[in-house]
Amino acid sequence: MVLIGAVAAAVILMFTLGQDWLKGWSDTRASVAAAKSRLKEVEADKAKQAGLLALVPVFHAPQPEEEQKFLFRDKLHEQLKKAGINTEPLQIIAARKMPGVTYKVLKIKCKGKCKIDQLLDFLVALKENPYAVGVEELRVQCDPKEPPEKRSQVEVELTVSTFVK
């Protein structure tokens, strides 16, 4: 009799706790199904996703200073050439530790002459440089002695920065 009572108590306990567990399981399954249906409504087609990814700039993780310096300089020089901007040799400004930033900031300064549309093309394409963090300084000057209709060339001073380890 004790054995039958123990088995009955175990069955009652399992039935009571099992119902709560089954109810929780079914509620979880229902919420997962609802979340999946909401995700299907939000999903964009592949062409829209590719367009959005093209807008987001690509950034590579900072490398050690010596390696990052050359990678950044070469890519920046390539972009300047592609835009048609004639520059003096690029000057690398020593990396400095900035407060609140875990990496050092390395800057490259360049001076050159170009047309204003070439400069704008370069600035638009700068986000494609995976090492560039930002434009620190940009100065544009034209020769004030020339009449406005003949001011096609501008002098540019540009400082661009990147992060290094």
N, C-alpha and C positions, 0 to 999 in steps of 0.2 A: 504494500500500500504506500509505503514511503517512496518507493521507486516510481510508482504511478503519479503520486503527488508532485514529485520533483520534475518529472517529465512534463506534467500539465503546467506547472509554474514556468518552466523554461519555454514552453510553446506560447503561453500567454505573454511573457516578457518579449519574446522574439516577434510576436504578432504586433504588439504595441509599438516597439521601437522600429520594427520593419516598416510599418505604415508611415511613420514620420520620415524615415529614410527614403522610401519610395516617393512620398509627396515632395520632398526636397529635390530628389533626382528629376522628377517630372517638371518641377518649376525651373530648374537649371536648364534642362533641355529646351523648354519653351523660350526662356530668355536668350539662349544661344541662337535659336531659330529666328527670333525677332531681330537680333543684332545682324545676322547674316542677310536677312531681307533688307534691312536698312542700308547695309554696305552695297548690296546689288544696285540700289537706287542711286547711290553716290558715285559708283565707279564710272570713270570717264573712258571714252574709247582710246585706243592706242595712239592715234594721231594727236589728240589733245594732250595726252601725257608726254609725248615726245616734244611737242611745242613748249610745254611748261618746263621740261627739263633743259631745253635749249636756253631758256631765260635765266636759269639759275647758274651763277658762276661756279666753275670748278676750282677747288682749292686743294693743293697737296699739303700733307702734313709737313711741318718744318723739319729740315734736315740739319745736320751739323753745319756750323757757320761756313767753313771752307767749301763744302759741297754746295750748299744753298746759294752762296754768293755767285758761283759760276753758273749754276742753273738759271737763276733769276736774271743775271746780266745777259746771258746768251739769248734767252727768250725775249727780253725787253729789246735788245738790239735787233733781233729778227722782226719784231713788231714795228719798230721805228723804220726799218728798211722797207717793210711791206707798205707802210703808209706813205713812204717817199719823203721822210723827214731827214734832212742832212744834219748830222750832229757832230759835235766835237767828241773826243773820247769820253766815255762814261766815267764819272767819278764815284767811287764807292766810299761812302761815309761809314766809319766804324760802327759796329753794332753796339747798342746801348740797352741796358736793362731799364725798362719803364716800370713805374710803380703800378701795382695791381695787375701786371701781366706776367705770366710764367715764362714767356719766351723773350729773347732779346729782339730789338727792332733794328734791322739793317736797311739803310737808305741808299739809293742810287740817284745821283744828280746828273742831269744832262742839259746841254745847251745846244740850240740849233736854230736853223731858219727853215721856214716852210710856208705854205699857204694855209689860210685859216681852215679850209675844208679838209686838208690833210691832217691838221691837228685834231679836228673833230672826229675824223675817221679813226685816228689812233686812239683817242679817248674812249670811243665806243668799243673798239676791239680790245682794249686793255683788260676787260673782264675775262677774256679768254686766256689770259696768262695765269696758269695755275699756281704761280708763286707770288703774284702781286696781292698785297693787302689793301693798299690805298694810295691815293695821290696826296702827298703831304703839302706840296707847294706847286703852284702853277702861275707863272708870270708870262704875259703876252704883251709885247710892245711892237709898235710899228714906227716907221720913220716919220716924224711929224713935219719934216721939211717937204715931203712929197705931197702933191694934191691928193685928196681923198680917192679919186677915181684910179689913181696909179698905185695905191697902197695894196699891192697883192701879196708881198712877202711880209711875214711877221717874225720877230725874234722870240724864241720860246725858251724859258727856263723851267725845268720840270724836275720835281723830286718825288720819287716813288719808293714805297717801303714794302718790306716783307718781314716775316718772322723767321728767326733762326734759333736752333737749340743752343 
